Amino acid sequence: MFIESNQEISFLTADELRKIDSLMVERYHIDVIRLMDIAGLKCAEFINTYIKTTKLINPQICVLVGAGNNGGDGLVLARHLHS
């Protein structure tokens, strides 16, 4: 399922995401590495669904990552896309 051009999208702030991550670790005892793996997996699933839906043939995907947590998320995404 993809968002139509006329649909409004709401986003969480970085602070809100940090609070959710802390809640998942502290209250539900989900390891930070596991959270990163889930995030990368879900992003890869979204990309794969988009590729299948749009019927792209031999798509080439470049995942650019930097330092820090976003870099880790990007590497996990690339790993899931590759597998």
Secondary structure as UniProt FT lines:
FT   TURN            5..6
FT   HELIX           14..26
FT   TURN            27..28
FT   HELIX           32..54
FT   HELIX           69..82
//
